[in-house]
Amino acid sequence: MVGVIADTHGLLRQEAIAALAGVQRILHAGDVGGAAVLAGLSSIAPVEAVFGNVDDVHDPALAAVRVVTLGGVEIHVSHGHELGRPTPELALRRYRGDVIIFGHTHKAVIVRDGGRIAFNPGAAGPRRFDIVPSVARMTITAGDPPTIEVELISLG
């Protein structure tokens, strides 16, 4: 199981820690907001993170893009600000991969297009824009092709 989080903006909520407990890997889709967030997440599972528009692009812990293959599934992670106003449809057109993960909009959304999925886990940090904070858990089950399930988890 993979934990997916974005837009923490320096705040790692106890509810997010509880929601991600037990995952084998955590993917952070940017606007991390500092090393303390990554350290807290690393106490749960190994973390791969990208930078967002409020992060230090020179932080060696953050990349512009991460492409991770898990269980035969190629996962593309970027913050989404590079797309302007990211949507799942735009991300699916722009990027390769079986799963496209992005943040930036703070709005949790999942779109399936054939065998591909694009999603935003929502913002897990300080509450903004009248949106309830959330994270996601992604389960990849072996098969030909593998099955991918994404669950959004409200932190409110």
Secondary structure, 3 states (H helix, E strand, C coil): CEEEECCCCCCCCHHHHHHHCCCCEEEECCCCCCHHHHHHHHCCCCEEEECCCCCCCCCCCEECCEEEEECCEEEEECCCHHHCCCCHHHHHHHCCCCEEECCCCCCCEEEEECCEEEEECCCCCCCCCCCCCEEEEEEEECCCCCEEEEEEEECC
